Amino acid sequence: MLNRLKASHPELEVNNTYGYRTKHARIANDIAKSHCADAFCIAGNLGAERLGEFFFQKQTRRNNRQIHKLSILKGGIRKRNQAPFEVNGFRLFDKVACQGEEGFIFGRRSSGFFDVRKLDGTRISAGISYKKLHLLEKRRTYLTEIRKEEVLPPLPEGRGLRA
């Protein structure tokens, strides 16, 4: 993959890195362990100011494939398995303001009540009326949420490269 990337972009400098290099840079600059800290060390600009927050993205499905229920009613009528596409102007995975927090619609009901959660699955409200929601952003394939950078404490003395 690295060779294909170099071949497709000869104008860019493409380098491979290893975990021990990232760990050494992190420990030498006294940066606590986290996914964001590792990305910061790989970038190589260790003199830059850290923001303390990052964008978290999650890819979502576009639709539910099962349109009708498997059991057919009398008269050959097939019952729908899906909730309406749009309920009171809200769709699945729309970004909304709910009870002073930003969240995403993970469940919709035809009654106008919605299940609102954060991307990590934390439930803001299991059933809240559409009247109490404010639409912030329409759904996209990639949902984006700003998160605070949580860090693990630095390694104790006597462990790792400092030992």
C-alpha beads as a LAMMPS data file, in Angstrom:
LAMMPS data file: protein, C-alpha beads

163 atoms
162 bonds

1 atom types
1 bond types

-500.0 500.0 xlo xhi
-500.0 500.0 ylo yhi
-500.0 500.0 zlo zhi

Masses

1 110.0

Atoms # bond

1 1 1 0.000 0.000 0.000
2 1 1 2.866 2.357 0.813
3 1 1 4.457 1.776 -2.604
4 1 1 1.138 2.401 -4.377
5 1 1 0.720 5.653 -2.474
6 1 1 4.240 6.773 -3.416
7 1 1 3.586 5.878 -7.078
8 1 1 0.250 7.696 -7.224
9 1 1 1.619 10.881 -5.564
10 1 1 5.291 11.321 -6.545
11 1 1 5.164 15.035 -5.621
12 1 1 4.511 14.223 -1.947
13 1 1 6.955 12.860 0.598
14 1 1 5.506 9.593 1.898
15 1 1 7.189 7.902 4.856
16 1 1 6.441 4.839 6.942
17 1 1 6.496 5.040 10.722
18 1 1 6.547 2.534 13.552
19 1 1 4.950 2.433 16.978
20 1 1 8.225 2.594 18.878
21 1 1 9.065 5.925 17.173
22 1 1 5.693 7.367 18.074
23 1 1 6.009 6.150 21.657
24 1 1 9.531 7.582 21.990
25 1 1 8.389 11.001 20.686
26 1 1 5.401 10.954 23.044
27 1 1 7.471 10.074 26.122
28 1 1 10.334 12.447 25.257
29 1 1 7.855 15.349 25.075
30 1 1 5.908 14.202 28.160
31 1 1 2.642 13.720 26.276
32 1 1 0.068 11.370 27.809
33 1 1 -1.111 8.343 25.806
34 1 1 -4.193 8.750 23.594
35 1 1 -5.157 8.202 19.986
36 1 1 -4.950 11.955 19.316
37 1 1 -1.550 12.201 20.998
38 1 1 -0.208 9.439 18.748
39 1 1 -1.510 11.247 15.654
40 1 1 0.090 14.469 16.927
41 1 1 3.456 12.709 17.342
42 1 1 3.251 11.063 13.905
43 1 1 2.627 14.469 12.310
44 1 1 6.039 15.535 13.595
45 1 1 5.272 19.162 14.509
46 1 1 5.747 18.734 18.253
47 1 1 6.112 22.475 18.855
48 1 1 2.526 23.166 17.760
49 1 1 -0.126 24.097 20.296
50 1 1 -2.634 21.297 21.030
51 1 1 -6.324 22.193 20.860
52 1 1 -7.600 19.663 23.397
53 1 1 -10.491 18.534 21.203
54 1 1 -10.890 16.513 18.040
55 1 1 -13.458 15.507 15.437
56 1 1 -14.927 12.031 15.836
57 1 1 -16.655 10.601 12.770
58 1 1 -18.872 7.584 12.346
59 1 1 -20.218 6.144 9.114
60 1 1 -23.898 5.220 9.083
61 1 1 -26.139 3.172 6.868
62 1 1 -28.272 4.855 4.241
63 1 1 -31.382 2.680 4.417
64 1 1 -32.993 -0.415 5.845
65 1 1 -33.367 -3.088 3.183
66 1 1 -36.357 -4.975 4.556
67 1 1 -39.344 -3.021 3.251
68 1 1 -42.217 -5.348 4.232
69 1 1 -42.822 -7.757 7.072
70 1 1 -42.506 -11.442 6.186
71 1 1 -46.073 -12.414 7.125
72 1 1 -48.660 -11.289 4.561
73 1 1 -52.080 -10.237 5.868
74 1 1 -55.394 -11.534 4.558
75 1 1 -56.177 -10.218 1.114
76 1 1 -52.521 -10.193 0.095
77 1 1 -51.771 -6.913 1.877
78 1 1 -48.143 -6.548 2.904
79 1 1 -47.428 -4.628 6.082
80 1 1 -44.561 -2.104 6.006
81 1 1 -41.540 -2.893 8.182
82 1 1 -40.112 0.632 8.083
83 1 1 -41.097 3.777 9.902
84 1 1 -41.936 6.734 7.664
85 1 1 -38.907 8.226 5.882
86 1 1 -39.404 11.629 7.497
87 1 1 -41.351 12.337 10.679
88 1 1 -42.302 15.974 11.380
89 1 1 -39.301 17.230 9.392
90 1 1 -36.737 14.973 11.095
91 1 1 -34.929 11.985 9.601
92 1 1 -32.789 9.222 11.043
93 1 1 -29.271 10.464 12.020
94 1 1 -30.131 14.185 11.836
95 1 1 -28.029 16.295 14.235
96 1 1 -30.313 17.974 16.775
97 1 1 -30.128 20.098 19.912
98 1 1 -31.821 18.216 22.744
99 1 1 -31.947 19.330 26.394
100 1 1 -28.964 21.654 25.911
101 1 1 -26.801 18.985 24.242
102 1 1 -26.006 18.043 20.657
103 1 1 -27.069 14.577 19.628
104 1 1 -28.219 12.438 16.719
105 1 1 -31.585 10.815 16.051
106 1 1 -31.064 7.061 16.340
107 1 1 -34.728 6.050 16.442
108 1 1 -37.879 7.614 15.043
109 1 1 -41.482 6.832 15.746
110 1 1 -44.478 7.835 13.662
111 1 1 -45.972 9.425 16.806
112 1 1 -43.323 12.186 16.621
113 1 1 -41.091 10.969 19.447
114 1 1 -37.394 10.283 18.866
115 1 1 -34.505 8.408 20.470
116 1 1 -31.600 10.884 20.685
117 1 1 -28.045 9.720 21.419
118 1 1 -24.416 10.752 21.107
119 1 1 -22.127 8.851 18.735
120 1 1 -20.639 6.787 21.567
121 1 1 -24.150 5.474 22.340
122 1 1 -24.841 7.652 25.382
123 1 1 -28.589 8.198 25.447
124 1 1 -29.706 11.805 25.846
125 1 1 -33.402 10.944 25.671
126 1 1 -35.171 7.658 24.942
127 1 1 -38.353 9.360 23.775
128 1 1 -38.545 13.099 23.277
129 1 1 -41.136 15.001 21.274
130 1 1 -40.209 16.705 18.022
131 1 1 -41.484 19.961 19.570
132 1 1 -38.530 19.957 21.990
133 1 1 -35.887 19.326 19.287
134 1 1 -34.068 21.878 17.158
135 1 1 -32.513 20.741 13.872
136 1 1 -28.809 21.664 13.679
137 1 1 -27.698 19.722 10.601
138 1 1 -29.245 17.303 8.113
139 1 1 -27.917 13.758 8.025
140 1 1 -24.849 12.758 6.043
141 1 1 -23.045 9.479 5.480
142 1 1 -20.366 10.533 7.989
143 1 1 -21.680 11.930 11.250
144 1 1 -19.242 14.306 12.955
145 1 1 -19.033 15.111 16.643
146 1 1 -16.519 17.297 18.498
147 1 1 -15.017 15.502 21.494
148 1 1 -12.701 16.622 24.263
149 1 1 -9.371 14.846 24.247
150 1 1 -9.237 12.382 27.106
151 1 1 -5.774 11.281 28.054
152 1 1 -4.294 8.463 30.058
153 1 1 -1.881 9.466 32.818
154 1 1 1.839 9.445 31.921
155 1 1 3.758 6.212 32.514
156 1 1 5.112 5.850 36.059
157 1 1 8.858 6.071 36.570
158 1 1 10.632 2.776 35.950
159 1 1 8.403 1.765 33.012
160 1 1 8.780 2.313 29.290
161 1 1 11.702 4.098 27.641
162 1 1 12.429 6.266 30.702
163 1 1 13.465 3.230 32.750

Bonds

1 1 1 2
2 1 2 3
3 1 3 4
4 1 4 5
5 1 5 6
6 1 6 7
7 1 7 8
8 1 8 9
9 1 9 10
10 1 10 11
11 1 11 12
12 1 12 13
13 1 13 14
14 1 14 15
15 1 15 16
16 1 16 17
17 1 17 18
18 1 18 19
19 1 19 20
20 1 20 21
21 1 21 22
22 1 22 23
23 1 23 24
24 1 24 25
25 1 25 26
26 1 26 27
27 1 27 28
28 1 28 29
29 1 29 30
30 1 30 31
31 1 31 32
32 1 32 33
33 1 33 34
34 1 34 35
35 1 35 36
36 1 36 37
37 1 37 38
38 1 38 39
39 1 39 40
40 1 40 41
41 1 41 42
42 1 42 43
43 1 43 44
44 1 44 45
45 1 45 46
46 1 46 47
47 1 47 48
48 1 48 49
49 1 49 50
50 1 50 51
51 1 51 52
52 1 52 53
53 1 53 54
54 1 54 55
55 1 55 56
56 1 56 57
57 1 57 58
58 1 58 59
59 1 59 60
60 1 60 61
61 1 61 62
62 1 62 63
63 1 63 64
64 1 64 65
65 1 65 66
66 1 66 67
67 1 67 68
68 1 68 69
69 1 69 70
70 1 70 71
71 1 71 72
72 1 72 73
73 1 73 74
74 1 74 75
75 1 75 76
76 1 76 77
77 1 77 78
78 1 78 79
79 1 79 80
80 1 80 81
81 1 81 82
82 1 82 83
83 1 83 84
84 1 84 85
85 1 85 86
86 1 86 87
87 1 87 88
88 1 88 89
89 1 89 90
90 1 90 91
91 1 91 92
92 1 92 93
93 1 93 94
94 1 94 95
95 1 95 96
96 1 96 97
97 1 97 98
98 1 98 99
99 1 99 100
100 1 100 101
101 1 101 102
102 1 102 103
103 1 103 104
104 1 104 105
105 1 105 106
106 1 106 107
107 1 107 108
108 1 108 109
109 1 109 110
110 1 110 111
111 1 111 112
112 1 112 113
113 1 113 114
114 1 114 115
115 1 115 116
116 1 116 117
117 1 117 118
118 1 118 119
119 1 119 120
120 1 120 121
121 1 121 122
122 1 122 123
123 1 123 124
124 1 124 125
125 1 125 126
126 1 126 127
127 1 127 128
128 1 128 129
129 1 129 130
130 1 130 131
131 1 131 132
132 1 132 133
133 1 133 134
134 1 134 135
135 1 135 136
136 1 136 137
137 1 137 138
138 1 138 139
139 1 139 140
140 1 140 141
141 1 141 142
142 1 142 143
143 1 143 144
144 1 144 145
145 1 145 146
146 1 146 147
147 1 147 148
148 1 148 149
149 1 149 150
150 1 150 151
151 1 151 152
152 1 152 153
153 1 153 154
154 1 154 155
155 1 155 156
156 1 156 157
157 1 157 158
158 1 158 159
159 1 159 160
160 1 160 161
161 1 161 162
162 1 162 163
